[in-house]
Amino acid sequence: MDKFDLNLLRVFDAVWRHGHLGLASKELELSQPALSHALKRLRKSIGDPLFVKVPTGMQPTARAVQLAPVVQSMLASVRERVLAAPVFDPKTARRSFTIAMTDVGELAMLPKLVGRLMSEAPAVDVRSVSMPPRDLTAALQNGQVDLAIGHFPDIGGTDLLQQRLFRDRFVCVVRAGHPAAHGGLTPKRFRDLPHAVVQTEGRSQEIVEQYLRRHGVRRRELLRSPHFLSIPMVIASTDLVVTVPVPIGELFGRIADLQILQPPFPIPSIDIMQYWHRQQHSDPGNRWLRSIVLDLFGE
């Protein structure tokens, strides 16, 4: 292998297909003497004449007949798998994407995203994972996660790329007919009412907690739960208040008879981003997925 010139395989292929040195040299854009010299080198490397001159052109030897399918397969692999730019056709692609999202992200985004993928890429599968932010950077780096969507201020690095999708703000949710629904939430009402607090692996809910602590706003945290799923039914049947991102508040309103109120404090909004590793930046499938996410959720 160290002494074998792989370009000689193209010479073999051209002579094999055309059976004529003149036609092969024209295809390869070589002079006939140059082609004859290359064929001489190939014969020496293989240890066989390969092609014998006959009145009609060049006749392959038994060894050439054996080599032909092997050489053609190798050249086809180089053309199709090495030299050809990778493409991703969503209509025919069979692939699985792993997307990191929090449970609140799943509630707000996954239904639309899965519906779009089923429509445009029927053979593409999605695996949604949730992990602590400290593990997410490594998962993106080693390829375990193709894309992360949400509010992840802790992940970063020179090899991680990101794109802002939209800015999310917070609302308070109460049951329909709640006393606070008349006249809205005042700072005093907010402090006096019992609250439900959701503690998740995501960072969005921490924004609310940090703001309230920083400004000395104390409230009764009657319920603390790691899950969003039970919250709308709890809120609908009690006088508790919960503070959540706008998409989740709107989703809760479709699940139960609830009312959305504006918080009495200027709780900071958060940027919802999509993150990917630099090694995935030019991958056609990953680029297609990012374009779908941006189209669905980008401002």
Summary of the structure (lengths in Angstrom):
residues: 299
radius of gyration: 32.0
end to end distance: 55.7
largest distance: 104.3
contacts: 886
relative contact order: 0.14
helix: 45%
strand: 22%
